[in-house]
Amino acid sequence: MRDANLGKGCAGLLARYGDAVSEHLVLSVDGPVATLTIDRPAKRNALSFEMWSAIPGIVAEVAADDEVRVLVIRGTENFSAGADISEFSTLRRDAAGAQRYGQAVEAATKAMTGLPKPTIAAITGFCIGGGCEIALACDLRIATDDARFGITPAKLGIVFNLPSTKQLVDAVGPAWAKQILFTGDILDAPTALRIGLVNELHSADALPKRAQDLADLMASRSQVTIHGAKTIVGWILAGRTDEDDETHALYAHSVTSPDYAEGVTAFLEKRPPRF
């Protein structure tokens, strides 16, 4: 297993991304699965401006590692209680500061959404505000059956940004998105499952293994298929419904890929494919 606390070494990241690192984000790699752990338990894993700013560089590092096929994002006891509001009176004290802070948040979620590899949020404890933004930027969300969810700008007088609002609407639909944003209420895990905010619920003991098993399963599947599916779903969510030259190119690439040859051969030989 490769493990790097991104604020205590990791020379490659420091060289490539300068000061865009954080001691509270820990990246480890075990075979084809990378795990990014939010590790700031004293603040219930609240995300500082430094942490938001570090995420695009970390995601770029995962994207560039050809051995990594899946990224899991998790917290320690809690997934994340949201943005670190103690910074708001300084970093967001005026419109310019708020814009700069918002740009850092948007860059982080955009980097995660744009990662061509599958992402899984393994959610424990509180998943509030910015924590929900991180989770919604992932492809799949699985959670413990006692997790709690909320997006609370209505308690702070903040307008939730458009990209993250769209991801919320895409996940739960406009009516539930409005209820979540208008009330700032905290939702329990069964409600989150029922409205589509999460894919699965598990006990606290079972969640880590389920996240690993799910990541391992996706890592074993055709990456050509997964990349194509993630790309097309993204296009659909952006409003595209008609096939065009780009979709045809994806199809053409798949049927000329080594994965396609291996998949067909494995089927005919009645064995699992080795992608």
C-alpha positions in Angstrom: 0.0 0.0 0.0 1.2 3.5 -0.9 0.3 6.1 1.7 1.0 9.9 1.6 -0.2 12.5 4.1 -0.3 15.4 1.7 0.9 17.9 4.2 3.9 15.9 5.5 6.1 15.1 2.5 4.8 13.8 -0.8 7.4 15.7 -2.8 5.8 15.0 -6.1 2.7 16.8 -5.1 4.6 19.7 -3.5 6.6 20.1 -6.7 3.5 20.1 -9.0 1.0 22.0 -6.9 3.1 24.3 -4.7 1.2 25.1 -1.5 -2.1 23.5 -2.6 -1.8 20.7 0.0 -3.4 20.1 3.3 -2.3 18.0 6.4 -6.0 17.0 6.9 -6.3 15.1 3.6 -4.6 11.7 3.4 -4.3 9.8 0.2 -3.5 6.1 0.2 -3.4 3.6 -2.7 -3.9 -0.1 -2.4 -3.7 -1.8 -5.8 -6.2 -0.2 -8.2 -8.1 1.6 -5.4 -7.2 5.0 -4.0 -8.7 6.3 -0.8 -8.9 9.9 0.2 -9.5 10.4 3.9 -10.8 13.6 5.4 -8.9 13.6 8.7 -9.7 16.6 10.9 -11.6 14.9 13.7 -11.3 17.8 16.1 -13.5 19.9 13.8 -15.7 16.9 12.7 -13.8 17.0 9.4 -14.9 20.5 8.6 -13.3 21.6 5.3 -11.0 24.6 5.5 -10.2 26.9 2.6 -6.8 25.2 2.4 -8.5 21.8 2.2 -10.9 22.9 -0.6 -7.9 24.4 -2.5 -5.9 21.1 -2.2 -8.6 18.8 -3.6 -8.0 19.6 -7.4 -4.3 18.8 -7.1 -5.1 15.5 -5.3 -7.7 14.5 -7.9 -5.2 15.3 -10.6 -2.7 13.0 -9.0 -5.3 10.2 -8.9 -6.1 10.8 -12.5 -2.5 10.7 -13.5 -1.8 7.4 -11.7 -2.5 4.7 -14.3 -2.6 2.0 -11.7 -5.6 3.6 -9.9 -9.0 2.7 -11.3 -11.3 3.8 -8.5 -11.3 6.6 -5.9 -13.1 6.2 -2.5 -13.6 9.3 -0.3 -14.2 8.8 3.4 -14.0 10.6 6.7 -12.8 9.5 10.0 -15.7 9.3 12.6 -17.7 11.8 10.5 -17.6 12.2 6.7 -17.6 16.0 7.0 -19.6 18.5 9.0 -19.2 21.0 6.1 -17.1 24.1 5.5 -15.2 25.6 8.4 -17.5 28.4 9.3 -14.9 29.9 11.7 -13.1 31.1 8.6 -16.1 32.9 7.2 -15.7 36.2 9.2 -12.2 36.6 7.7 -12.0 34.8 4.3 -15.7 35.5 3.4 -16.0 38.9 5.0 -16.9 40.7 1.8 -18.1 39.9 -1.7 -14.6 39.5 -3.1 -13.6 37.1 -0.4 -16.8 35.2 -0.7 -16.2 34.9 -4.5 -12.7 33.6 -4.0 -13.9 31.1 -1.4 -16.7 30.0 -3.7 -14.3 29.5 -6.6 -12.2 27.2 -4.4 -15.2 25.1 -3.5 -16.4 25.0 -7.1 -12.9 24.0 -8.4 -12.8 21.1 -5.9 -16.2 19.7 -6.8 -15.6 20.3 -10.5 -12.3 18.3 -10.3 -14.1 15.4 -8.6 -17.0 15.4 -11.0 -14.6 15.6 -14.0 -12.4 12.7 -12.8 -12.8 10.0 -15.5 -12.4 7.2 -12.9 -15.4 6.1 -10.7 -15.7 7.7 -7.3 -17.5 6.4 -4.2 -18.3 8.4 -1.1 -18.3 6.2 2.0 -20.3 8.3 4.4 -20.3 8.0 8.2 -21.7 10.3 10.8 -22.4 13.9 9.7 -22.4 14.7 6.0 -23.5 18.4 6.1 -23.1 21.4 3.8 -19.7 21.2 2.1 -19.6 17.5 3.1 -22.7 16.9 1.0 -21.1 18.9 -1.8 -18.2 16.5 -1.8 -20.5 13.5 -1.6 -22.7 14.7 -4.4 -19.7 15.2 -6.6 -19.0 11.4 -6.4 -20.6 8.9 -8.7 -21.9 6.7 -5.9 -22.8 7.3 -2.3 -23.0 4.6 0.4 -23.6 5.4 4.0 -24.0 4.0 7.5 -27.6 3.6 8.6 -27.1 6.2 11.3 -25.5 8.9 9.1 -27.0 12.4 9.0 -27.3 14.7 5.9 -28.1 18.3 5.4 -27.3 21.4 3.3 -27.7 24.4 5.5 -27.1 27.7 3.7 -30.6 28.9 4.8 -29.1 29.0 8.3 -26.3 31.3 7.2 -27.8 33.6 4.6 -25.7 32.0 1.8 -26.9 31.2 -1.7 -25.8 27.7 -2.6 -23.8 27.7 -5.8 -25.3 26.6 -9.1 -23.1 23.5 -9.9 -23.7 22.0 -6.5 -27.4 22.8 -6.6 -27.6 21.0 -10.0 -25.9 18.0 -8.6 -28.4 18.0 -5.7 -31.3 18.3 -8.2 -29.9 15.5 -10.3 -29.7 13.2 -7.3 -33.0 13.9 -5.5 -35.2 15.9 -8.0 -36.3 19.6 -7.8 -38.9 19.2 -5.1 -36.7 17.5 -2.5 -33.8 19.8 -3.5 -36.0 22.8 -2.6 -37.1 21.3 0.7 -33.4 20.5 1.6 -32.3 24.0 0.7 -35.3 26.0 1.9 -35.4 24.3 5.4 -31.8 23.4 6.2 -33.2 20.4 8.0 -30.9 17.4 8.9 -32.1 14.2 7.2 -31.7 10.7 8.6 -30.2 7.9 6.6 -33.4 6.2 5.7 -34.8 9.4 4.3 -31.6 10.0 2.3 -31.9 6.5 0.8 -35.6 7.0 0.0 -35.1 10.2 -1.9 -32.0 9.0 -3.8 -29.4 11.0 -1.9 -27.5 7.8 -1.2 -27.4 4.5 -3.1 -27.1 2.1 -0.2 -27.2 1.9 3.6 -25.1 -0.4 5.8 -24.1 -0.9 9.4 -21.1 0.9 10.6 -19.2 -2.3 10.8 -20.1 -3.4 7.3 -19.6 -0.1 5.4 -15.8 -0.2 5.0 -15.9 -3.7 3.5 -18.8 -2.8 1.2 -16.9 0.3 0.0 -13.8 -1.8 -0.7 -15.8 -4.6 -2.3 -17.7 -2.2 -4.6 -14.4 -0.4 -5.5 -12.7 -3.7 -6.2 -15.6 -4.9 -8.4 -15.6 -1.7 -10.5 -11.8 -1.9 -10.8 -12.2 -5.4 -12.2 -14.7 -4.3 -14.9 -13.8 -2.9 -18.3 -12.5 0.6 -17.9 -13.4 1.3 -21.5 -17.1 0.6 -20.5 -16.9 2.6 -17.3 -15.3 5.6 -18.9 -17.8 5.6 -21.7 -20.7 5.2 -19.4 -19.5 8.0 -17.1 -19.0 10.3 -20.0 -22.4 9.6 -21.5 -24.3 10.0 -18.2 -22.5 13.3 -17.8 -23.6 14.4 -21.2 -27.2 13.4 -20.5 -27.2 15.4 -17.2 -25.9 18.4 -19.2 -28.9 18.1 -21.4 -27.7 16.1 -24.4 -30.1 13.5 -25.7 -29.1 12.9 -29.3 -26.2 10.9 -30.6 -23.4 12.7 -32.4 -19.9 12.3 -33.6 -18.5 12.2 -30.1 -20.8 9.3 -29.0 -20.1 7.5 -32.2 -16.4 7.8 -31.5 -16.9 6.3 -28.0 -18.7 3.3 -29.6 -16.0 2.9 -32.2 -13.2 3.0 -29.6 -14.9 0.4 -27.5 -15.2 -2.2 -30.3 -11.6 -1.8 -31.3 -10.3 -1.9 -27.8 -8.4 -4.7 -26.1 -11.2 -4.8 -23.5 -13.7 -5.8 -26.1 -11.5 -8.5 -27.5 -10.9 -9.9 -24.0 -14.6 -9.6 -23.0 -15.8 -11.6 -26.0 -13.0 -14.2 -25.7 -13.7 -14.7 -22.0 -17.4 -15.1 -22.7 -16.8 -17.8 -25.3 -14.2 -19.5 -23.1 -16.6 -19.4 -20.2 -14.2 -17.7 -17.8 -14.1 -14.3 -16.1 -12.6 -11.5 -18.2 -9.2 -10.1 -17.2 -9.3 -6.4 -18.0 
